[in-house]
Amino acid sequence: MFLFIKKICSILIGLILFSPLSIQAASNTIKVAVVMPEGSTWTNILHQMTAEVEKRSNSEVKFKIYAGGISGDEPDVIRKMRANRIQAAGFSGIGLGLILPEFRILESVLLFENHDEIDKVKEVLFDHFAKQFEKKGFVLLGFFEAGNTYIFSKIPFITPKHFQSLKMWIWKGDKIAERFLKELSVSAFPLSVADVNTGLETGLINAFYSPPLAAIVLQWYTRVGYLLDYPLVNSSGAFLMNKREFYRLSEDNQKILKDSVFKYCHQLVTQTRKENEEAKIVIKESGIKFVEPTPELVEFLKNSSQKANKANIPELYSQQRFEAIEKLLVKIRANYSLKEIQ
């Protein structure tokens, strides 16, 4: 009897997912895909958020979380969201760029000098990106980040010439990294995340870029000896939901969901930044040498980043949008200076 009921339920679930006439209560179960495994800070906070939404909505909105990448990589998840097999997901900047290339402007190399600048620019641009994602069929619910990205290497890098000896892993399809590394004369090797450790072990690659926390979680840091102590990119991300399913919720539940995701994304950013600082301490204590860039190297990196950022125009983002962010940053920095004077 139980197996019969289970089979009937499976058929009904299939009909609910693909029928425009599905009943409201069933459609309010939101399937969420995340790459991070259960037990991680990300999923722990996600569970807190979903519990709050369920409570505040009187269980009218429920969740089923697929953690650890079991729903596939980001292109897979995007396809599943468009087919309504997954209703919501957390994406990296690269995944978000597959939907909206312009989002990658937030990961322009050496664009930001500190977290305050990142937060302010994201605050100003939130509504703009929300409108653009909605045109693509998604609702932007909140920003988060993996943290600032550093270069790790098996060999030291003190002068610009040293970069020519690097064989760097990159995410497949990461145009931001690809163009920047080209300006540095670094050889880039696109590999899956699962193959990075093997690549470092065999010598196929001798360097990678990553936030410190991710380098520890993935155990990549155990195969290198140097870290360039100069953050290059803020690895941004966002939480999206299928637009059609979001607007099937009542207006009250839409607001509850938006408010909760926004709150917990802010909490996640705060916690991620804290854990990345702690990760840097662990990495340094493991014996990895932190290389302070020389003025010559800083100038080389800045000049290379400017060329790479311009090369992304107009494929990823417009000249107008990039200049608007630069002007905003000038204003933000002017205010900082004024505060310091006062």
C-alpha positions in Angstrom: 0.0 0.0 0.0 2.8 2.4 0.9 4.6 1.8 -2.5 1.3 2.4 -4.3 0.8 5.7 -2.5 4.4 6.6 -3.1 4.1 5.9 -6.9 0.9 8.0 -7.1 2.6 10.9 -5.3 5.5 10.8 -7.7 3.1 11.0 -10.6 1.2 13.9 -9.0 4.5 15.8 -8.3 5.5 15.4 -12.0 2.1 16.9 -13.0 2.4 19.7 -10.5 5.8 20.7 -11.8 4.8 20.9 -15.4 1.1 21.8 -15.3 0.0 25.4 -15.4 -3.1 24.4 -13.5 -1.2 23.0 -10.5 -2.6 23.8 -7.0 -1.0 26.7 -5.1 0.0 24.8 -2.0 2.2 22.3 -3.9 3.8 25.0 -6.1 5.0 26.7 -3.0 7.6 24.0 -2.2 10.8 25.7 -3.5 13.6 23.4 -4.6 16.9 25.1 -3.9 20.3 24.1 -5.4 23.6 25.0 -3.8 27.2 23.9 -4.5 28.4 24.0 -0.9 28.0 20.8 1.1 25.8 20.3 4.1 27.4 21.4 7.3 29.1 24.4 5.6 28.4 28.0 6.7 26.5 28.6 3.5 24.1 25.7 4.0 23.7 26.3 7.7 22.6 29.9 7.1 20.4 28.7 4.2 18.6 26.3 6.6 18.1 29.2 9.1 16.6 31.3 6.3 14.3 28.6 5.1 13.1 27.8 8.6 12.3 31.5 9.1 10.3 31.7 5.9 8.3 28.6 6.6 7.5 29.9 10.1 6.5 33.4 8.9 4.5 32.1 6.0 2.6 29.6 8.3 4.2 26.8 6.2 2.6 28.1 3.0 6.1 28.3 1.6 8.4 25.2 2.1 11.8 24.2 0.8 13.8 21.2 -0.3 17.5 21.8 -0.4 19.8 20.0 -2.8 23.3 20.8 -1.4 26.8 19.7 -2.5 26.2 20.2 -6.2 24.0 17.2 -6.5 21.9 19.1 -9.0 24.8 19.5 -11.3 27.1 22.4 -12.2 25.8 25.9 -12.7 24.8 25.5 -16.4 22.9 22.4 -15.4 21.1 24.3 -12.6 20.2 27.2 -14.9 18.6 24.7 -17.3 16.7 23.0 -14.5 15.5 26.4 -13.3 14.2 27.3 -16.7 12.5 23.9 -16.9 11.1 24.5 -13.3 12.8 21.4 -12.0 14.7 23.7 -9.6 13.1 26.9 -8.4 16.0 28.7 -6.7 19.7 28.6 -6.4 22.9 30.3 -5.2 25.2 31.1 -8.1 28.8 32.3 -8.4 29.6 35.3 -10.6 30.5 33.0 -13.4 27.1 31.3 -13.3 25.3 34.6 -13.0 27.3 35.8 -16.0 25.9 32.9 -18.1 22.5 34.5 -17.5 23.4 38.2 -17.4 27.0 38.8 -18.7 26.9 42.4 -17.3 26.9 41.0 -13.8 30.6 40.2 -14.2 31.4 43.9 -13.9 31.3 43.4 -10.1 34.2 41.1 -10.6 36.4 43.5 -12.6 40.0 43.1 -11.5 41.2 45.6 -8.9 38.1 47.6 -9.2 37.4 47.8 -5.5 39.8 48.8 -2.7 37.8 47.6 0.3 34.6 46.0 1.5 32.8 49.3 2.0 33.2 50.1 -1.7 31.9 46.7 -2.7 28.9 46.9 -0.4 28.0 50.5 -1.5 28.3 49.7 -5.3 26.1 46.6 -4.9 23.6 48.5 -2.9 23.4 51.2 -5.7 23.2 48.6 -8.5 20.8 46.1 -6.8 17.6 47.5 -8.4 19.3 47.7 -11.8 20.4 44.1 -11.7 17.1 43.0 -10.4 15.4 44.4 -13.4 17.9 42.9 -15.8 17.6 39.4 -14.2 13.8 39.7 -14.3 13.9 40.2 -18.1 15.8 36.9 -18.2 13.2 35.1 -16.2 14.7 35.3 -12.7 14.1 37.2 -9.5 17.2 38.5 -7.8 16.7 38.0 -4.0 20.1 38.9 -2.6 23.9 39.3 -3.1 26.5 37.2 -1.3 30.2 36.5 -2.0 32.9 33.8 -1.7 35.4 36.5 -0.6 38.4 38.3 -2.1 40.5 36.2 -4.5 44.2 35.8 -4.2 46.8 34.0 -6.4 48.4 30.9 -5.0 51.5 29.4 -6.6 54.2 26.7 -6.3 56.8 29.2 -7.3 57.6 32.7 -6.0 56.5 35.8 -7.9 58.3 39.0 -7.1 58.8 40.7 -10.5 56.4 40.9 -13.5 58.7 38.4 -15.3 58.0 35.7 -12.8 54.4 35.5 -14.0 55.5 34.1 -17.3 56.4 30.9 -15.4 53.0 30.4 -14.0 50.6 27.7 -15.3 47.3 28.9 -13.9 44.1 27.0 -13.4 41.0 29.0 -14.4 37.3 28.3 -14.4 36.2 27.2 -17.8 34.5 30.2 -19.4 35.8 32.8 -17.0 36.5 35.6 -19.4 37.5 38.0 -16.6 40.3 35.8 -15.5 41.3 34.7 -19.0 41.8 38.3 -20.2 43.6 39.4 -17.0 46.0 36.5 -17.2 46.7 37.2 -20.8 47.8 40.7 -19.9 50.1 39.1 -17.2 51.6 36.7 -19.8 50.3 33.8 -17.7 49.4 30.5 -19.3 45.9 29.6 -18.4 44.5 26.0 -18.1 40.8 25.5 -17.8 40.0 22.5 -15.6 37.0 21.3 -13.6 37.2 22.0 -9.9 37.5 18.3 -9.3 40.7 18.1 -11.4 42.6 21.0 -9.8 44.3 18.9 -7.1 45.4 16.4 -9.8 46.7 19.2 -12.0 48.8 20.6 -9.1 50.1 17.1 -8.2 51.1 16.2 -11.8 52.5 19.7 -12.7 50.0 20.4 -15.4 49.3 23.6 -13.4 51.4 25.3 -10.7 49.1 28.1 -9.7 45.4 28.9 -9.0 43.3 31.8 -7.9 40.8 31.5 -5.0 39.5 33.0 -1.8 41.5 31.6 1.1 38.5 29.8 2.6 37.8 27.9 -0.6 41.5 27.0 -0.9 41.3 25.3 2.5 37.9 23.6 1.9 39.2 22.2 -1.4 42.6 21.4 0.0 44.3 23.2 -2.9 46.5 25.2 -0.5 48.4 22.1 0.6 50.0 21.8 -2.9 51.5 25.3 -3.1 54.1 27.4 -1.3 53.3 31.0 -2.0 50.3 33.4 -1.8 50.4 36.9 -3.4 49.1 39.0 -0.5 47.2 41.3 -2.8 43.5 40.7 -3.3 42.6 41.0 -7.0 38.8 40.4 -7.3 35.8 40.2 -5.0 34.2 36.8 -5.9 30.6 37.9 -6.0 27.5 35.7 -6.1 23.7 36.0 -5.8 20.6 34.1 -4.9 18.1 33.8 -7.7 14.6 32.3 -8.1 12.5 31.3 -11.1 10.4 34.3 -11.9 7.3 32.4 -12.7 7.3 30.5 -9.4 8.1 33.6 -7.4 5.1 35.4 -8.7 2.9 32.4 -8.0 3.4 33.1 -4.3 1.0 35.5 -2.5 2.2 39.1 -2.2 2.7 38.6 1.5 4.8 35.5 1.0 6.8 37.2 -1.7 7.7 39.9 0.8 8.6 37.4 3.5 10.9 35.6 1.1 12.6 38.7 -0.2 13.1 40.1 3.3 14.5 36.9 4.7 16.8 36.2 1.8 18.1 39.7 1.9 18.8 39.5 5.7 20.5 36.1 5.6 22.6 37.1 2.5 23.9 40.0 4.6 24.7 37.6 7.4 26.4 35.2 5.0 28.6 38.0 3.7 29.7 39.0 7.2 30.4 35.4 8.2 32.3 34.6 4.9 34.5 37.6 5.4 35.3 36.6 8.9 36.1 33.0 7.9 38.3 34.1 5.0 40.4 36.2 7.4 40.7 33.1 9.7 41.6 31.0 6.7 44.5 33.3 5.9 45.9 32.7 9.3 45.6 28.9 8.9 47.3 29.1 5.5 50.2 31.2 6.9 50.6 28.9 9.8 50.8 25.9 7.4 54.1 27.4 6.1 52.9 29.1 3.0 54.9 32.3 2.4 52.8 35.4 2.0 54.5 37.6 -0.7 54.1 41.3 -0.3 54.0 42.9 -3.8 56.7 45.4 -4.6 55.7 48.8 -6.0 56.8 47.6 -9.4 54.6 44.6 -9.2 51.6 46.6 -8.0 52.0 49.0 -10.9 52.2 46.0 -13.3 49.1 44.4 -11.8 47.1 47.7 -11.9 48.1 48.4 -15.5 47.2 44.9 -16.6 43.9 45.0 -14.8 42.9 48.3 -16.5 43.7 46.8 -19.9 41.8 43.6 -19.1 38.8 45.4 -17.8 38.6 47.5 -20.9 38.9 44.4 -23.1 35.6 43.1 -21.5 33.8 46.0 -23.2 31.3 45.5 -24.8 31.1 41.7 -24.6 30.4 41.6 -20.9 29.4 45.1 -19.9 29.0 48.5 -21.5 31.5 51.4 -21.4 28.8 53.6 -19.9 28.1 51.2 -17.0 31.8 50.8 -16.2 32.4 54.5 -16.2 29.3 55.0 -14.0 30.8 52.7 -11.4 34.2 54.4 -11.6 32.5 57.8 -11.0 30.5 56.3 -8.1 33.8 55.0 -6.6 35.4 58.4 -6.9 32.5 59.9 -4.8 32.7 57.1 -2.3 36.4 57.6 -1.8 36.0 61.4 -1.5 33.5 60.8 1.3 36.0 58.5 3.0 38.7 61.2 2.8 36.3 63.8 4.2 35.5 61.5 7.2 39.2 61.0 7.8 39.8 64.7 7.9 36.9 65.2 10.3 
